Amino acid sequence: MVNILFIEHDGSEHSVEVSTGGSVMQAAVTNGVPGIDADCGGSCSCATCHVYIKEQWLAKVGELSPTEEAMLSLSTDRKDNSRLSCQIQVTEDLDGLVVTTPEFQF
Amino acid sequence: MAWLLPRLSFSSRFLSLPIKLNRRQINVLWGNGSMSDIASGEEPKPSKWSMVGKDPYAMPIDKIDLSHPGIWRANEFLPFMERLRSEAPVHYCAESAVGPYWSVMKYKDIMEVDTSPHIYSSEPTIGIVDSFEEFTLPAFISMDPPKHDEQRRVVQDVVAPANLKNLEGLIRQRVCTILDGLPVDEEFDWVEHVSIELTTQMLATLFDFPFKDRSKLTFWSDAATAIPGGGVVSNQAERWEALQECFAYFIRLWNERVNEKPGNDLISMLAHGEATRDMPQEEYLGNIILLIVGGNDTTRNSITGGVLALNENPAEYDKLRAEPSLIRNMVSEIIRWQTPLAHMRRTALVDTELAGKQIKAGEKVVMWYASGNRDEESIERANEFLIDRANARQHLSFGFGLHRCMGNRLAEMQLSIVWEEIMKRFHKVEVVGEPERVYSSFVKGYMSLPVKLQPLE
């Protein structure tokens, strides 16, 4: 099992425990973590599962595909540590992952 | 401090009137002008292309043509879409008033098209009517990256949630004023008195458009997408006149704002934004029309559509009364159910394959959002209006991918506020007559909806 900590914009924390295989987005959505909309259901087509990856995890979550980059590049609140959480697969490597969610999804 | 210096060289480009656009450019603004009179330039004639009154199951499937507005106005489109979804999910219509085109009917295939801009281009137009390249008003909805991205980035902040937070109070205040001014226990037209009034006020706010002239925004927007003879303008000359007036007005506003401090309204953003302040006149006007139209009939028709849907599904209205916290979810379901823009069109850049069909470069590919939103293979119980459904946000009405509607949160906010305030005042917004639907296979909406208000006891 993998533990992921979601921190909302206002500081509220939500810790979830999930098995590997799904995406970080799914980990949030199936556990009722607020702040992630996932309007497209996880197909990298809406950018409403936007999260910020805590610094030390950035390398571990892997590279952005061109499609993810294209979607994120249009995002108003894009930062260097932005990712679309539907594109990050949950693996054992990510046990203890910390992400923050933006104030808004758009 | 560049804004302190008047951009005389740019403004002077705009001082030249009359606008150098000819009638054909106006006709094909988005490629959604009248289909029957693109060629002739005359008034629309009664059409041999109409499918009204026909049984989609009693005709050869290759004769089915969704493009003609007849079945949309007559509310007969559902069984046509159903047959195609089931028997020809990627369907070629060889002959129509708009020429040959592919129809994409299923949710998954629509997603594939929408998210593949390198295969399916938004240029030269996203409407089903072909535009003439030299006569089209460019706007970023019908552009591909990188130009699309540059322009969208400039304007989208005005409708980003951070800014919407600032607008919420004003919107609510306006909704309350409108609702409080409505007659109770007396029949009136919901479209005119609520749907149009509210969305027009919203647009005027976004543009910082003179409030007293706001009805012009509605008229110009409707004129831009109307089919002459369909009730908005009688003929192309009238449409051209309306749009001329629109352009002149917006050019004046640009000239004023370019010399002022950058503001938070759309015009100021365009006049000052890096990527847009030197844009050619045609592009400015194209983007203005895009923003007016994008924010106009879609939201309007969703406001109306929600009232109709709840009346047609009284158990859902009961659910809403019992549980007003369902409003947010209901708003997504209303937008799915209404699908205010029935389709969006793309053009294949290369030969490609979709669901086993071979599409050739240059061919027209039409994503029927109205069909995808009823696809039971992707949406559970898709043909039921369920205000508490799970995954309500996963509908196609806003599109997906790079072009996903940037006004989506604004639309949702307006709809949520409208329903919150309705529920505080009225037991029922009762539909008391038949709706009149828009004559269009693009704009899926209502010309009128007779209602009567029942107050809370």
Chai-1 contact restraints between the chains, C-beta under 6 A:
chainA,res_idxA,chainB,res_idxB,connection_type,confidence,min_distance_angstrom,max_distance_angstrom,comment,restraint_id
A,D39,B,R393,contact,1.0,0.0,6.0,A-B,restraint_1
A,C40,B,F400,contact,1.0,0.0,6.0,A-B,restraint_2
A,G41,B,Q394,contact,1.0,0.0,6.0,A-B,restraint_3
A,S45,B,T115,contact,1.0,0.0,6.0,A-B,restraint_4
A,S45,B,F400,contact,1.0,0.0,6.0,A-B,restraint_5
A,S45,B,G401,contact,1.0,0.0,6.0,A-B,restraint_6
A,C46,B,F400,contact,1.0,0.0,6.0,A-B,restraint_7
A,C46,B,R404,contact,1.0,0.0,6.0,A-B,restraint_8
A,T76,B,A160,contact,1.0,0.0,6.0,A-B,restraint_9
A,F104,B,P161,contact,1.0,0.0,6.0,A-B,restraint_10
A,F106,B,A160,contact,1.0,0.0,6.0,A-B,restraint_11
A,F106,B,P161,contact,1.0,0.0,6.0,A-B,restraint_12
